[in-house]
Amino acid sequence: MTRARPIMLFLMRSVTAGLAIAFLVLYVWPSLRDDRTREGNAHDERLPAAPASYADAVDRAAPSVVSIYTQRVEYQQVSPQLQRILGNAYVARSRQDMGSGVLVSADGYILTNNHVISQVRDIQIALWDGRFAPAQVVGSDPETDLAVLKIELDGLPAAPLARDTRIRVGDVVLAIGNALGLSHTVTMGIVSATGRNDLRAVLYEDFIQTDAAINAGNSGGALVNASGEVIGINTRNLGRAQGGQNIGFAIPIGLASDVMEQIIEYGSVRRGWLGAQFSDLPLSLQADGSSIRRGTQVRDVTTGGPAWNAGIRAGDILLAVDGVVIDDARAFLLAIAQLAPGTQVELEVLRNQQQFSTYATLIQQPPLR
């Protein structure tokens, strides 16, 4: 007991001295305490609490989402037994398919996927309020898998289309559509990626990737942000057969709206065309260890086309268009396609280590299929 007392006294003096020093430091330099408090407050401002419900967003967007039902005729060869009697005969069978669409105007225009209405003989639209109406095809665009329909009804709710088309990975999104025939099914997820253009599903790709469930029947439906604005048209997913799970894709509303407006005005999409085929160059390693790709290689040039007339030949490398560096062949093709025929573009070209500039005047893209 006698030995323990000096030890206890020593510990108490040490603790008291430490507290006194800490108090003195904070008294002399109060900014240390304030900075820490400000840092915590700033962190709280950067990460606002998520809403407890997205019902308001659904209420805003869902009435403009429609269910689409189609009749498709398929021809199947008769059984081997009947072939002995009828020869190489076929029998016609009617199959009902389904999809989704988005009412984009109060006068009845509907955006959907081309694959939903391609080669069908009858299209029926089911609305949020229980009404049905037949639809006519205004036009379609297989190159982006988009189509425009028209119905004749009054009191139609037009979808709130997002004006600010900037989308960030991590944004909350809702997918609304006729999933597996269950109309106006709503699923939730986040934006998993943007600018996906390597699916090779259609010619012009710029997909939003999401983990919000997109099932059969969701095609043509709405991808909606947390404010209830339509930011994309759902189009496809990578299913279990491809090893995918919660990997869905939507066409950005900016691209979809541009295609829709041209179909309504012209009956088809007017696209700029260079008359050449391109492929990506290998990535090159930079001094800091990062990788970069600059340019796209010309694989083939159509004789007499805009690229040919501009002096571009197979084997050339295009470095930039109108001063914008090219780092992705498919993104470059989409950028050219979104320019109007007759537009003149400046191309920066590399040939045999020699760099030069030339000008090409785009023409209307001919049928590619």
Helices and strands as residue ranges (DSSP letters): H 4-28, H 31-46, H 55-61, G 62-64, E 65-77, H 80-86, E 90-103, E 109-112, H 114-117, E 122-126, E 132-134, E 136-141, E 146-150, E 172-179, E 182-196, E 207-210, E 222-225, E 230-237, G 240-242, E 248-252, H 253-266, E 272-273, E 276-280, E 284-285, E 291-292, E 296-301, H 306-309, E 317-321, E 324-325, H 329-337, E 344-351, E 354-361, E 363-364
